[in-house]
Amino acid sequence: QVQLVESGGGLVQAGGSLRLSCAASRSIFSFNAMGWYRQAPGKERERVACTAGSSNYATINYAAFVKGRFTISRDNAKNMVHLQMNSLKPEDTAVYYCNAESGIVTYWGQGTQVTVSS
């Protein structure tokens, strides 16, 4: 059973930064993709950023609404994925989930709350 544990959420003022971390219970090389999603109250879950491929040369994709502000990165040695979030806006307020895909199986973390005050 794979476990993904997120950390780093919290309350921040608009314009501030947060760094989310996701720790996986097994080597992230075993996943064909990892990423971050978010879900705001009353809205559907949406993809924020993802890194596909299990090598050091994984491709990265960002949602248009975070390009230039968020950066996803991998720490292969520690089996972790991070999401650096800068220039945060109130509309970024949501529960952020770590996601990993292995073949046809998708794993989710429990989520971490990010609240951006105006």
Summary of the structure (lengths in Angstrom):
residues: 118
radius of gyration: 13.5
end to end distance: 39.8
largest distance: 40.8
contacts: 350
relative contact order: 0.32
helix: 10%
strand: 54%
